[in-house]
Amino acid sequence: MKKYCQKNRCKIYGPGSDKKDNLRDAFSGAEEYHNNAIQKLDRLHYQRRKLIGEIYRMRLMTVTTIAELRDSIKIMYSSAGFIQRALNSSRPYICPFHTLLKHVPQNSTVLDIGCGSGLFLNLLAYRNIVNTATGIDAAKQPIITARAALKVIEPKADIIFEHRKVEEGLPDMKFSVVSMIDVIHHIDPNYQRSALESAVSRVSDNGIFLFKDIGSRPLWRAWANRFHDLLLARQWIYYVKETDVQDWIEKAGFQLVHQETINMWWYGHNLMIFQNKATSKSGHNNA
């Protein structure tokens, strides 16, 4: 604005000029100049943010370390509050996302049941692994956080986050990957089997069911997990035996194609991947 006024000083104070009209014109022009400058700055800021996003996206596509995941998550959830940002960025240190991401095939369609703040789906979208994805969670605030992260990363994939309880039903369509990550231990034992059967019913013919939950053995790790949920979720958790999970899902027509135990700090994790029996010849091998 200062530059504009200096440029037009002679027009305002020149001989024979109508000062009031000239001042009005000058300030009107200065306002237009100011608005145009703001729009240019906004465009530059948008392009800068997009470029930074692409750089981190390319880095994340070759991520091999937990620290790199953490740094990328800080960018993705930069619009979240301090507590949410801290919780999400620290989660790769206690939950094996670096392993889970490797088991989702390129161009997948994914349903994440109990998605929380959308960390798993947003990482998949950030890596350009998924074409479409839907995340559902019974808690409203995490869904708001997940949607805010989407606006930051601007994924090419079509991602939807829904505030929905499992009891209200799952999306009608089928997905090439259905995931349940650290969900089953929050469900009443009387409904754990039906929840798993409902989840696998949404897996497409060539799809997989990715199941990850905290381990119930050894006992000291199990109690570490229990104290964690009592502190953060304020909930008494219900462990389910791996053998029961395998039995229930195999009876639903699936075959266990990969299984492993992952220990991170004092937390124990059990990963199980199931596939339709008719199409179980995949790249997965039993660990």
C-alpha positions as CSV (number, residue, x, y, z in Angstrom):
1,M,0.0,0.0,0.0
2,K,2.9,2.4,0.8
3,K,4.4,1.7,-2.5
4,Y,1.2,2.4,-4.3
5,C,0.6,5.7,-2.4
6,Q,4.1,6.9,-3.1
7,K,3.7,6.1,-6.8
8,N,0.4,8.1,-7.0
9,R,1.5,11.0,-4.7
10,C,1.5,13.5,-7.6
11,K,-2.0,12.6,-8.5
12,I,-3.3,13.3,-5.0
13,Y,-1.4,16.6,-4.4
14,G,-0.9,17.8,-8.0
15,P,-2.0,21.3,-9.1
16,G,-5.8,21.7,-9.8
17,S,-6.6,18.3,-8.4
18,D,-9.7,17.5,-6.3
19,K,-8.0,16.2,-3.2
20,K,-11.1,14.4,-1.8
21,D,-11.8,12.5,-5.1
22,N,-8.2,11.8,-5.7
23,L,-7.7,10.5,-2.1
24,R,-10.7,8.3,-2.5
25,D,-9.4,6.9,-5.8
26,A,-5.9,6.5,-4.4
27,F,-7.1,4.5,-1.4
28,S,-9.4,2.4,-3.5
29,G,-6.5,1.6,-5.8
30,A,-4.3,0.9,-2.8
31,E,-6.9,-1.5,-1.3
32,E,-7.0,-3.4,-4.6
33,Y,-3.2,-3.5,-4.8
34,H,-3.2,-4.9,-1.2
35,N,-5.8,-7.5,-2.0
36,N,-3.9,-8.6,-5.1
37,A,-0.7,-8.9,-3.1
38,I,-2.5,-11.0,-0.4
39,Q,-3.9,-13.4,-3.1
40,K,-0.4,-13.8,-4.6
41,L,1.0,-14.6,-1.2
42,D,-1.7,-17.1,-0.6
43,R,-0.9,-18.8,-3.9
44,L,2.8,-18.9,-3.1
45,H,2.0,-20.3,0.4
46,Y,-0.2,-23.0,-1.1
47,Q,2.5,-23.9,-3.7
48,R,5.1,-24.0,-1.0
49,R,3.0,-26.2,1.3
50,K,2.2,-28.5,-1.7
51,L,5.9,-28.8,-2.6
52,I,6.8,-29.6,1.0
53,G,4.0,-32.2,1.1
54,E,5.4,-33.8,-2.1
55,I,8.9,-34.0,-0.6
56,Y,7.7,-35.6,2.5
57,R,5.4,-37.9,0.5
58,M,8.4,-39.1,-1.6
59,R,10.4,-39.6,1.6
60,L,7.6,-41.6,3.2
61,M,7.4,-43.9,0.2
62,T,10.9,-45.1,1.1
63,V,10.5,-44.9,4.8
64,T,12.4,-47.6,6.7
65,T,12.8,-46.1,10.1
66,I,10.4,-45.3,12.9
67,A,11.9,-41.8,13.3
68,E,11.1,-40.9,9.7
69,L,7.5,-42.0,10.2
70,R,7.3,-39.8,13.3
71,D,8.6,-36.8,11.3
72,S,6.1,-37.4,8.6
73,I,3.2,-37.7,11.1
74,K,4.2,-34.4,12.6
75,I,3.6,-32.8,9.2
76,M,0.4,-34.6,8.6
77,Y,-1.1,-33.7,12.0
78,S,0.4,-30.2,12.1
79,S,-3.1,-28.7,12.4
80,A,-4.0,-30.8,15.4
81,G,-3.8,-29.7,19.0
82,F,-0.5,-30.2,21.0
83,I,-1.7,-33.3,22.8
84,Q,-3.2,-35.0,19.7
85,R,0.0,-34.1,17.7
86,A,2.2,-35.5,20.4
87,L,0.2,-38.8,20.8
88,N,0.1,-39.4,17.0
89,S,3.7,-38.6,16.4
90,S,4.9,-40.9,19.3
91,R,2.6,-43.8,18.3
92,P,5.1,-45.4,15.8
93,Y,7.4,-46.1,18.8
94,I,4.8,-48.4,20.4
95,C,2.7,-49.6,17.5
96,P,4.4,-51.3,14.5
97,F,3.1,-49.2,11.7
98,H,6.4,-49.6,9.8
99,T,5.5,-53.3,9.6
100,L,1.7,-53.0,9.0
101,L,2.2,-50.7,6.0
102,K,4.2,-53.3,4.2
103,H,1.3,-55.7,4.1
104,V,-1.1,-53.5,2.2
105,P,-0.8,-54.1,-1.6
106,Q,-0.6,-51.2,-4.0
107,N,-3.9,-49.7,-5.3
108,S,-5.9,-51.3,-2.4
109,T,-9.3,-50.3,-1.3
110,V,-9.3,-50.3,2.5
111,L,-11.8,-50.4,5.4
112,D,-10.2,-49.6,8.7
113,I,-12.5,-50.5,11.6
114,G,-11.8,-48.5,14.7
115,C,-9.6,-46.0,12.8
116,G,-9.1,-43.6,15.7
117,S,-7.5,-40.4,14.4
118,G,-7.0,-42.0,11.0
119,L,-3.2,-42.6,11.3
120,F,-3.1,-45.9,9.4
121,L,-5.2,-44.7,6.5
122,N,-3.6,-41.3,6.3
123,L,-0.2,-43.0,6.1
124,L,-1.4,-45.3,3.3
125,A,-2.9,-42.3,1.4
126,Y,0.3,-40.3,1.9
127,R,2.3,-43.2,0.4
128,N,-0.2,-43.3,-2.6
129,I,-0.9,-47.0,-1.8
130,V,-4.7,-46.8,-1.6
131,N,-7.2,-45.8,-4.3
132,T,-10.2,-45.5,-1.9
133,A,-10.4,-46.0,1.9
134,T,-13.0,-45.7,4.6
135,G,-12.3,-45.3,8.3
136,I,-14.9,-45.6,11.0
137,D,-14.7,-44.9,14.7
138,A,-17.2,-44.6,17.6
139,A,-15.4,-41.5,19.0
140,K,-16.2,-38.2,17.4
141,Q,-13.1,-36.1,18.2
142,P,-10.6,-38.5,16.6
143,I,-12.6,-38.5,13.4
144,I,-12.4,-34.7,13.4
145,T,-8.6,-34.9,13.8
146,A,-8.4,-37.5,11.0
147,R,-10.3,-35.2,8.6
148,A,-8.1,-32.2,9.5
149,A,-5.0,-34.3,8.6
150,L,-6.5,-35.1,5.2
151,K,-6.7,-31.4,4.4
152,V,-3.0,-31.0,5.2
153,I,-1.8,-34.0,3.1
154,E,-4.2,-33.5,0.2
155,P,-4.1,-37.2,-0.9
156,K,-4.9,-38.3,-4.5
157,A,-7.0,-41.1,-3.1
158,D,-10.7,-40.8,-2.0
159,I,-10.6,-41.1,1.8
160,I,-13.7,-41.0,4.0
161,F,-13.8,-40.9,7.8
162,E,-17.1,-41.7,9.4
163,H,-18.2,-41.3,13.0
164,R,-20.0,-44.6,13.4
165,K,-20.3,-47.4,15.9
166,V,-19.7,-50.9,14.7
167,E,-23.2,-51.9,16.1
168,E,-24.7,-49.4,13.6
169,G,-23.3,-51.6,10.7
170,L,-20.4,-51.5,8.4
171,P,-20.3,-50.0,4.9
172,D,-22.2,-52.1,2.4
173,M,-19.4,-52.3,-0.2
174,K,-16.5,-54.8,-0.1
175,F,-12.8,-53.9,0.2
176,S,-9.6,-55.6,-0.9
177,V,-8.2,-55.0,2.6
178,V,-10.1,-54.8,5.9
179,S,-8.1,-53.9,9.0
180,M,-8.7,-54.0,12.7
181,I,-5.8,-52.6,14.6
182,D,-5.9,-52.6,18.4
183,V,-9.7,-52.7,18.5
184,I,-10.8,-56.2,19.6
185,H,-9.7,-55.8,23.2
186,H,-12.0,-52.9,23.6
187,I,-15.1,-55.0,22.6
188,D,-17.1,-56.9,25.2
189,P,-16.0,-60.6,25.1
190,N,-19.6,-61.6,24.3
191,Y,-19.4,-59.7,21.0
192,Q,-15.8,-60.2,19.9
193,R,-16.6,-63.1,17.6
194,S,-19.5,-61.4,15.9
195,A,-17.4,-58.3,15.5
196,L,-14.7,-60.3,13.7
197,E,-17.2,-62.1,11.5
198,S,-18.8,-58.8,10.6
199,A,-15.4,-57.4,9.7
200,V,-14.3,-60.3,7.4
201,S,-17.7,-60.2,5.7
202,R,-16.5,-57.0,4.0
203,V,-13.4,-58.5,2.5
204,S,-13.6,-58.9,-1.3
205,D,-12.9,-62.2,-3.1
206,N,-9.2,-61.5,-3.5
207,G,-8.8,-59.5,-0.3
208,I,-7.1,-59.9,3.0
209,F,-8.0,-59.3,6.6
210,L,-5.3,-57.5,8.6
211,F,-5.7,-58.1,12.3
212,K,-3.3,-56.6,14.9
213,D,-3.9,-56.6,18.6
214,I,-1.9,-56.3,21.8
215,G,-0.5,-59.6,23.1
216,S,-1.7,-61.4,26.2
217,R,1.7,-63.2,26.7
218,P,4.0,-62.8,28.5
219,L,2.0,-61.6,31.5
220,W,4.3,-58.6,32.3
221,R,3.8,-57.3,28.7
222,A,0.1,-57.9,29.0
223,W,-0.1,-55.9,32.2
224,A,1.9,-53.1,30.6
225,N,-0.7,-52.9,27.8
226,R,-3.5,-53.0,30.3
227,F,-2.0,-50.1,32.4
228,H,-1.5,-48.1,29.1
229,D,-5.3,-48.4,28.3
230,L,-6.3,-47.7,31.8
231,L,-4.2,-44.5,31.7
232,L,-5.1,-43.2,28.2
233,A,-8.4,-44.8,27.3
234,R,-9.7,-45.3,30.9
235,Q,-10.9,-48.7,30.0
236,W,-10.6,-52.2,31.2
237,I,-9.5,-54.3,28.2
238,Y,-10.5,-57.8,27.3
239,Y,-7.8,-60.0,25.8
240,V,-8.8,-62.6,23.2
241,K,-6.7,-65.7,22.5
242,E,-4.9,-65.9,19.1
243,T,-6.1,-69.4,18.7
244,D,-9.7,-68.2,19.1
245,V,-9.2,-65.5,16.5
246,Q,-7.7,-67.9,14.1
247,D,-10.5,-70.5,14.7
248,W,-13.3,-67.9,14.2
249,I,-11.9,-66.4,11.1
250,E,-11.0,-69.7,9.5
251,K,-14.5,-70.9,10.1
252,A,-15.7,-67.9,8.2
253,G,-13.8,-69.2,5.1
254,F,-10.4,-67.5,5.5
255,Q,-6.9,-68.9,5.8
256,L,-4.1,-67.6,8.0
257,V,-1.3,-66.7,5.6
258,H,1.0,-64.6,7.9
259,Q,1.6,-64.4,11.6
260,E,4.2,-62.7,13.8
261,T,4.9,-61.3,17.2
262,I,6.3,-57.8,17.4
263,N,7.8,-56.4,20.6
264,M,8.3,-52.6,21.0
265,W,9.6,-51.4,24.3
266,W,7.4,-53.2,26.9
267,Y,4.5,-53.5,24.5
268,G,3.7,-56.8,22.8
269,H,1.8,-57.1,19.5
270,N,0.3,-60.0,17.6
271,L,-0.1,-59.6,13.8
272,M,-2.3,-62.0,11.9
273,I,-3.2,-61.8,8.2
274,F,-5.9,-63.9,6.7
275,Q,-7.0,-64.4,3.1
276,N,-9.8,-66.2,1.3
277,K,-9.0,-69.9,1.0
278,A,-9.8,-69.8,-2.8
279,T,-7.2,-67.1,-3.3
280,S,-4.7,-67.6,-0.5
281,K,-1.7,-68.0,-2.8
282,S,0.0,-64.7,-2.0
283,G,3.4,-63.3,-1.2
284,H,2.8,-63.8,2.5
285,N,4.6,-66.5,4.4
286,N,4.1,-67.7,7.9
287,A,6.7,-66.1,10.2
